[in-house]
Structures are given as structure tokens and as C-alpha cells.
Amino acid sequence: MNDMRHIISVLLENEPGALSRVVGLFSARGYNIESLTVAPTEDRSLSRMTIVTSGSDEIIEQITKHLNRLIEVVKLVDLTESAYTERELMLIKVRAVGKDREEMKRLSDIFRGRIIDVTDRTYTVELTGDGGKLDAFIDALDRAAILETVRTGASGISRGERVLKV
Amino acid sequence: MEITGAEIVVRCLREEGVKHIFGYPGGAVLYIYDEIFKQDAVQHILVRHEQAAVHAADAYSRTTQEVGVCLVTSGPGVTNAVTGIATAYMDSVPMVVLTGQVPTHAIGEDAFQECDTVGITRPCVKHNFLVKNVKDLAETIKKAFHIARTGRPGPVLVDIPKDVTRDKCRFAYPAQVSMRSYNPVVKGHQGQIKKAMNLIMRAERPMIYTGGGVILANAAEELNRFVDALGFPCTSTLMGLGGFRASSPRFVGMPGMHGTYEANMAMQHCDVLIAVGARFDDRVIGNPKHFAQNPHKIIHIDIDPSSISKRVKVDVPIVGDVRETLRDLIGMVDEQLSAGERLNEKGLASWWGQIEEWRKRNCLAYKPSDELIKPQYVVEKLHEVTGGEAIVTSDVGQHQMWAAQYYRFEKPRRWVNSGGLGTMGVGLPYAMGAKLANPDLDVACITGEGSIQMCIQELSTCKQYDLPVKVVNLNNRYLGMVRQWQQIEYGSRYSHSYMDALPDFVRLAEAYGHVGMRIERPADVEPALREAFGRYRDRLVFMDFITDQTENVWPMVQGGKGLTEMLLGAEDL
């Protein structure tokens, strides 16, 4: 079985407990969650969730069917079925002292990061991109220089005029 | 006029036409019990343990198609109910479970008798709600009934904090609810049904495989018509028994782990398998890889898309209500036949020839005895004495399989057992719920000395509400199914499957105010049953049948084996 990465976008009722039903489903049935992001949409009664998962075609079919079975799920789409774009946000706090300070700034510029907080010993860099780009930035850094990282997990949307809407 | 949340609860039940609820009071539900006290429309049955309340409501639903309702208090009331809820969930039984909760301001403070009800029950309900404002109460209960009975049915839980039952608001019961996120499909896709029809018309070795979905969808009449119109062989799973009449020559028995030889052989060797409201359970098809070795085309009718292609890849999936879909399918087949199209009659004739060969193995034959009571014999006699018309409930184990094999069910909703979860202890509370809902039918609980002790306290409830069910205890002094597996797969090391220090069931039944009988000889089986259903028809009779200790359930497909790798008896060991 070739386990492909899939990004599933879900519109669900913005109600307490809805998130735990989704998470509970994945753990109960032994499906993977690589990342999961969720926030209300412009219509406050709805939340939009992006789940990154992996599995064979059969597993992904079961995942989407079981998600649809949850009473609070209104609609969903497997973004990876057609063209889509994804972004993830990372905030990374790095040591920036001495000659490394200038190097850190340069590296951040190369990756089109933004330094959003500064002390005389640290920078906090904001970086957006797909997961691969964020990984590449981390790899480019000296591990000892990384003080803290926080990543949001991917958010995804279809390319072109395709929309996921009620 | 404003009324309390507690009164709203009772008014909602009346609006839903609920006549009976099963429950047990406690601190968090006292306002609701106070309202129950003030009215007569909804009768409350006080059980002896919350688990039994849920089981009884479950059987009430299974034998009537109504939504079963139960009411328990917070904390331990809920945790005791969980087994019952999970049992109903696994068998897709429509139920509304009302639970008390500590007051909203105390939630999360580890209050007395507090538990996270919504969290604990989430994986074993179709849906659950926590009502935090009395203004939401009526609509939530309406939604609960709606969700429970539509689509693939299931239990829905409504958790109601105590202050919500005390607070007041105006009451209006919504005539209907619509939910943008919940719109189950009813009508099957016509193109798919047509594809199915084409496969059916050409089939050489067809097999109709039916499950609990037929019962839940009230599609037994349609199924009987469908099978009769086609003349195909039909098998019904443990959950589907009664969906098609067992007396028909088209019926080949139950498939699966303890299915008949002919049903399992036909399941494996057919060329077109028509699955109707069945889910290819591991106890039914055995090893899915072995099952898939045969290149059959599979048509699968089910209301739940997630049941389709879950364990077995399906060729023609049809998502829809079983009854509606069968009607469509019958219509299309009729049209074809009246237009002069013919079924594959030559193929069918030789297929039936093959099935009759398999049937000749007579796999359910057992060795009769003049000295030891054979459990199969008791079930056959029960069938005879009740004219095959009783509602039969069972617990879980060997006796359950014998009941399924030897009580040949003619009608739907007459066979009540825990198929999915396999919950020991359901039998007696199931019988209670069934009898309450069907006072004019005989109700027998086929059980064993292991299972019956898991909910035996309900003998007391039966006394209080005068529920004259007949307990058929097949007492072999062993946890028989465990013993059977230990014999076959664990070198006859009978680890903790022997029951010592059993109570004297006759005196126990008498202590509860019922009639007790001990039957030790085969010749006494029928007279005892006749007495129980005759002279003692208005009493609960506990019949303790002392049966052959070493009898096993045959045929048997061991776990992980293919469906045709059957053991037909002790000689195959």
C-alpha cells in the first residue's frame, strides 16, 4: 500500500465538542493525523478545519466517509484530488549574538521571513510557506541556535474557482 | 406561560408519543422525576441497575420500531448505562438516552456524581448533546429523536444539568427540525440500481445476503417479495434473522462463524452477491482476503456509506434506505420480466442443484440423547410450544447461537440479541422491554448460567411490573463458548470457564416471587415448557435446564479462517 499524503478540508458547525469528535474519530479508528488546524470562518457559525493525513486510497475513502457521518460536519473536500495550495506559519526564536546576528538576518531574508521580535540576544522570525520550505529553513540553521519553534500546521485551499462553501 | 426544564422534558416525551421510559432516579434528575410523578401519559419503569434500563429501552425499540427512551442520573448512573449504550450503538438501535448532569456552574469542578458524560459516551453514540440553557432544551430533544430514528439509526444522548431542569422558559415543541449538516440519503441512485438489476438478471449463481438493516428499515415484506420474485437463495445474518421467513426453501440459514454449511458455501461460491443492509462483519465473512479470492460481483445496499467497501471491495454500491431501494429494484426486475426478459434459468437450476447437495450435509443435525438434555433440543421444543411466534431474546454465548440456529424465525422483530458488541447480561432486560412493548406476545429469554447472572437483579423489576417472561436457562455449568474455544484452540485448558458455586436458580426465582423449575431429563423438557406457557402463562417462570456439559456449537469457522474452512463437528477436530 502506498500511503499518500492527503489534505482534507472540513466545514463544520462551530459548536463546542465538534473538534473532539473529529479527533476522537481519528484515534478510535487508528487513522493518522499529521496536523490539524481549525478556526471560525467569516460566517461565525461555521469552522473550517484542515486535516493533513496519510493512507491508502481505501483508508482515505473511509476517513472522508466517517467524517461525513459526524453530525456536525457540513461539507468536506479532499484538496489533494485536484490543484490546491497550502501554507503553514512558523514562528522561530533563534539565538542572535555576535557575528551570527547578521548571518541570521541574512538567512531570514533569503527565506522571505520577517523578524517580528528582537532582543540583544535573540530574533523571532515569522516564516510562511509549505511544510517543505519551513523544514528547509530549520535545516539551514545551526540546531544549537534554535531556541524555540512553533508551527501552525497546514491550511489549504483549492486553486482556481473551486470553493468549499455551504 | 413559562414552565420548568423538567416539565419540558416530560412534555417533549409526550409530544413524541413516548409511552414507556426505563430509568433510575438520582440527585441530578430529581426535578424530572418530580414531573414524572405528576402525570400518567408517560409510564416510568424502575429498573434495578441503569445498564438494564438501557437494554430494556433498546429491546423496546427493536421489537416495535419506536425510539426507546431511558433516563438515568449523572456520574455512576451514566457510567452504568454505558454498556447498554454501546450495545445499542453497535446494533444501530434508535434510542434517546436522557442523563442528568451536575448544575452548569459545578461542571468541571469534580462535583459529587459528576462525570464527563459527553466525553465518555462520544465514541458509542450516534450523537450527543449537553444542554446548557433551558431555552435550547425542547429543540435539542426534538433533534435527538430526529437523529436517532433517521439515516442509520442509533442512540442519541442528551445530557441535562440539574439547574436547566429547574430553570423556566416558554415551551414550544418544534414540529420539525432541519439541520444543514445532517441530511441522510433515502433514495438510492437510480443508475446504480439499474446496474444492480442488470447483474441480477444475468446472474448464474446469485446469493442474497441480508442483515440487520432489513429489520431496521422495516423491509421484511419487500425482502420476502424480492426473494420470491427471483427465486434466489437467501441467507440472513444473526442481526437479520426474521427478515426473510425461515420456512421458505429459499432460506439457506445463517452465514458466518456458526453459519450453515450451505450458507457459507453459497456465500463463497456465488457469482453475484446481493448484500442488503449487511456489513460484511468479521463474524460473517471470516477472513476478508480468503473471501475476496472468489471473483464475485458484489452489490451492496446500505444507508450508511461508511459501511460500503469497509472490509470488502464492492462493485455496485447503492447508498439508500433498504426498503426504498428494494422497492425500486423489485419494480425494475418486474418490468424486465414482463417485457419478456428471462433470468438465467439454466444457471439457476444447476446452482440450486449444488446448494441442495450442500444442504444434504445436514450440518445442524445433532446426536439426540435420552439421558442428557441437548441444548438444541430445548430450543426446538421452545419453537414447537410457542408455535414459532414468540419474541426470543438471548444473552451471549453458545445458547445465543443455538437460539439463532434452531428457533426458525418467520417474522422480523421477534429475535433480540446483542450481535455487534456481544454483551452478556442483555437477555433478561431485553425480555422485559420486549414484553412491556408487546404484552400479547410470548417472550422467552434464552440464556445461560453465566450470562443470566450479569443482570439477574432484574427479576425484581419483572415482579414489580408483572412482566411474565419465560427464562430458558441452558445451564451447562460452563461459560460454554469460552470452553468451546479453549477446547479447540487452547489445548483443552479450561482456564476460568467453569462455574462453581452456582445459586439454586429455582429457589432464587422463588425468592424474587416467581416460579422456578429445574429440568434434568430430556423427557421433562416439553412438559416443563408447556406448563410455563400454559398453566403459568401469567407468571415469570425461570426454567433451569441442566444440559449436556460438553455440547459444542457446530458448524464453526475459527477466527482468521476462510468461510469455507468449516469444522462440522467433533470429528473435524
Interface residues (C-beta under 8 A of the other chain):
Chain A: L12 E13 P16 G17 S20 R21 G24 A28 E58 E61 Q62 K65 H66 N68 R69 I71 E72 V73 V74 V166
Chain B: V118 G119 R122 P123 K126 H127 L130 I147 M179 R180 S181 Y182 D304 P305 S306 I308 S309 K310 K313
